[in-house]
Amino acid sequence: MANSAKPRRRNSTSEVVPWIPVARTGLFPSQGHDGPRPQLSFVLKVLAGDDCGVTQMHLGFRPVWRVQEQAGDARALFAVSQCEVLVRNSMIAMMRRLADLWIDSGKSGPNRECDNPSDRNTLYSPPESAAVDIDRWFTAEARIADIFYRLLGNEAQWPRIHLDGTQSLKEPMVGFTIDSSPIFDPSGEWERFGAKIAMYWFARLLDSPYSRHLARCEFCREYFAYDRAPRTKRKNPVYCPRCKGRAAVGRVQDSRRKESEAHLDAAAAVWGKWKYSRAYPNERAWIAQQVNTVCGTDFKQNWVSKKKVIEIQQRAEALRNAKS
C-alpha cells in the first residue's frame, strides 16, 4: 500500500506557502541539464545569465493562496512576472557568488591566479579586501557552508522505505514564507527564494564528480569547464580556450615590461656616479655597461637614448628621495 502521508509543516506565526517539491535524486528537469555532465552544464548556463526556466519550474509548483486582509485593505502582491524576475535575478546572482567562492577556495600563487581544484573546500572565506556584500542575508565573509545551512539546512527531509526494503532520504523541499504584516515587503522573500534555488542546484554540482571541473578565466573572467579536473597544482593562471592566445601575448608583453623596468632601475642606481676614464670616456657607454653587468644584457651606448635619460633621471631622483 502506497504511503500517502504528507510532510508536516513547520510551526510559524506567518502564513506558510506549502513547500515546493523538487526533482528526486538522479532525476533532473530537462531545462539546462544536458550532456554527460548535467549538473555542470546547468550551472554554467546559469552563470552565463540563463536560468533555463528552472525558476519558473519551481514557481510553477506554487499554489495560489488567498490574500489576507488587514483593516479592510487587501495586501497587494507583486505580479507573477515581477516575481519571476526577482527570483531569477537573485538565483543567478547567488549562483555566481557560490561559484566564485568555490573556485577561489583553490586559488594559490603570488596573485592568487593559479587554480588548484583539488584544494577547493566549502569553508573558504574571502579576505576583507576582496569581500563584497551583494545581498541582505549574508555577510561578505560568508562561506559556502554558512550559506548552505542558512538556506537549506532547516528544510524538511524524511526517510523512505521502498518496495524491496531499501531505504533512502527524500530530497529536501524548497519553500518560502509570506508574512501577514502590512509592513512586510514580499520582494525580499522572493529574492531569498531565488538564492535558495541557486544553493539547491549548486549543492547538486558539489555532490557530483564534476564539481572540480568548473573554472573561471583570469583574462575575461567568464566561467568554463575543464575537460578533466587538474590533479596537480597549476603554476600558471587559468585561461579559457578563447583567451589562451591573447593571454600568451599579454604574458610576453608583461615579461618585457618587467625586464625594461629592471634595466631602468639598474641605470638609475648608478646615475651620477660616472667619472671620466680612458676605458669609458663616454657616460652613456659606461651606464650601458653597468646595466649589462647587473642584468646580463648586451646593450651598447645607444641604448641610453634621450627618452631613456629622462626616465632614468626620474627614477634616480625617486631613489635619492627614498634614501633621505
N, C-alpha and C positions, 0 to 999 in steps of 0.2 A: 504494500500500500504506500503510495507516494506521500511524502511528508509535506503537508500543506501549511505548517506553522509559519507564521510571519515573524520577521525580526522585531524585537521590542525597540521602541523609540527611547531616546534619552530624555530624561526629565529636564524641562526647560520652562522658564516663565515666558518665553517668546513663542510665537506661532512657528512651528517647525514644519517646513516643507518636506514631505516624505523624501527619504534618501533616494538617490538616483542610482539604479543598478548599472554596473559597467561590465565590460567583457570578462568572461571567465578565463582562468589561466589557460594559455595555449591558443586562445581564440582572439582575433583582432578584428576591428571594424575594417571594411575594405578601404576606407579613405586613408591614403597615405602609407599604409602598411603593405609594402610590396617588395619583391625581390628576395634574395636569400637571407638578408639581414633586415627583417621587417621593422623591428624596434628602432634601429639606427636610421633606416630610411625615413621613417615618420619624423623622428626628432630633427633630422637635417632639414626637412621641408618646413617644419615649424620655425626653426632658427632662421630660415630664409624669408620668413614672413607669411607663410601659408599654413593655416591651421588644418587644411584638408577636410574641413567640415566636421571635425571631431567635436568642437564645442557645440555646434548645432545639434549633433547627435546626443550629447549629454543633455542639452536643453530640451531636446525632443521628448525625453522621458519625464520632463517636469509637468506634473498635473496642474490644472487650473485651480487656484484657490480663491476663496472669497476675500474681498477687500473689507477689512473690519472698519467700522465707523467709530469716529471719535467726536463726541459732542455734535452729532448730526452731520459731520462733514466726512465724506469718504476720502481715505488716503489715496493720493494719486500715485500710481506705479509707472515706471518707465515703460515705454512702448517696447514690444518684443524686439524690434530691430535695434533699438538703442541698447537693450540688454545684451544682445548678441555681440555688438561692437565692444561693449565694456568687457565682456567675458573673453572675447577673442584677443583683444589687445593685452589684457592682463595675462592671459595664458602665454602669449608669445614673449612678453617681457620677462616673465618668471622663467620660462624655458631657457632664455638667453642667460639669465643670471645663474641658473643651475649649471649650464654648460660651461660658462666661464670659471665658476668655482671648481668644477671637476677637472677641467684642463689645467688651470693654474696650480692646482694641488700637486701636479707632477712636473712643474717647471723648475729649471736649475740654470746654472751658468751665471756669469757676471751681471748680465742684464736680464736674467730670467727669460731667455728666449729659447732655451733648449728644452724640448719636450721629452719627458721620460714617463710614458704611460704606466709602466709597472709601479711607479711610486704614487700614483693617484690614490686619494682617500677622501672620505666624506667628512673628516674633521679639520680640513684646511680652513683657515680664516684669513681673509686678505689683510695685508698691512694697512695701517691707518692712512698712509699716503695714497693708497690705491682704492680704499673703500669708499663707496658712494651709495647713499641712500636712494633707492628707487621705488620704495613702496612704504606704506604706513604701518606695516605689521612687523617688519624685521629690521633690526639694526644693520648698519653697513658691514659689521663684522660677523654677521650670522653665517653659520656653516651649513652645509647640505644636511647634516644630521639634525641640526636645530630646526631647519625649515621642514624637514620630513616629519618629525614628531609633532610639530605645531599644527601642520596641515592634515596629516593622515594618521598620526599616532593614536588618536581617540576615535577613529572610525570603527564601525562595528565589524567584527569577524566572529565567525562561529564554526564549529566543526560539522562536517557532513560525513555520513556513512553511506557507502554505495552498495549496489545490489550484491556485489561479490564480497562484501565485507571490508574492502579497503576504505581508508578514511583520508580526508584532506580538509584544509581550511578554505572556507568560501572567501572569495575576494572581498575586500572592503567596499562599502558603498559610499560614494562621494555625494555629500549633501550640503545644504546651506540653511540658514535660519533667517526668518523675517521677523523683525521686532515690531510690535504693535504701537510703539510710542509715536506720537505725532511729530517728534523732532528727529526721528530716525531717518537717515539717508540710505535708501536701498542700494545706491550705486556702490558704496563701499563693500557691501556683502556680495554683489555681483563680481566685483574685482577680485575679492578673496576667493570666490568660487572658481574664477579663471586660473588663479595661482594654484588652487588645489588640483585642478585638472592637469596642469603642467607638471606638478610634482608627482602625480599618479603615473603619468606616462613616462616621465624621465626615470622614475624608480624602476619601471619595467625594463628600460635600457640598462640601468645599473645592474639589474639582476640577470642580464643576458650575457652571452660570451663576447658581445661586441662593444662593451662599454669603453674599452681602451682603444677602439678603432676611431673614435671621434677625435677630430683635430681642428686646429684653427691656424690660419695662415698668418705669419708675422708681418707679411708685406701688405696684403689687402684687408686683413682682419676677418675674412669670411671663413665660414666653417666648411669642412670637408671630411672625408673618411679615408683612413689608411686602408690599403688593400689587406695588409696584415699589420697587426699592432707590433711596434718595435719591442724587442725583448731586452735590448741592451741600452745603456744611456747614450743619448744622442749628444754630439759635441757641437753641432751647428743649429742655427734657428730652423724652424719648420716653415715650408712654403708649399702652397697648393700647386698642382700641376700647371696651372695657368701662369703662375708668378715665378716659377723656378728660373726661367731665363732672365727676366727683369731683375730678380733678386741677385743673380750671379753678377750682372753688370753693376748693380748697386754695391755689392761687396768689393768688387775690384776698385770702384771709384772711392769707396770709403778707405780701403787699404792705401791707395795712392795719396789720399788727403792726409792720412796719419803720417805717412812717410815724409811728405812735404813739410808738415809741421815739425817733425823731428829734425829735419835738415835746418829749418829756420831757427829752431831753438838752439841748435849746436852753434850756428853762426852768431846768434845773439850773445851766447855765453862768452865768446872771445872778442866781441866787438869793442874796439877802442884799445886793444892790447897789442896791436901790431907795431913793430919797430923796424926801421929800415935795416936791411942786411943784404949782402951780396946774393945769398940764396933766394931771398924773397924781397926784391926791390919794389914789388907791386903789392899794395894792400889787398886787393881783390884776389890775387893769386894765393896769398897767404891764408886768407879766410877760407877759400875753397879747399885748400889742403887740410886745414883744421877740421872742416866738416867731413872730408874723406877719411881722416883718421878715426873720428868718432863713429861715423855711420857706415863705414865700409863702402863708400861711393867712389866714383872716379870723375868728379867734377873738374872742369877747367875754370880759369878765371872769369870767363864769360857767363858762368852760372850766377855770379854776383852782379845781376843786372840792376839798372836804376830802380826798377819797380821793387825788386827784392831788397835793395838797400833800405828803402822806406820801411818795409815790413820788419827787417832785421833791427833797424833803429828803434822802432816802436816796441819790439819785444825786449830789446836791451834796456830800454827805459823802464819797462814794467819790472824787469828783474832787479834793477837798482832800487826802485821804489819798494819792492817786496823785502829786500835785504835791510833797507833803512827803517 
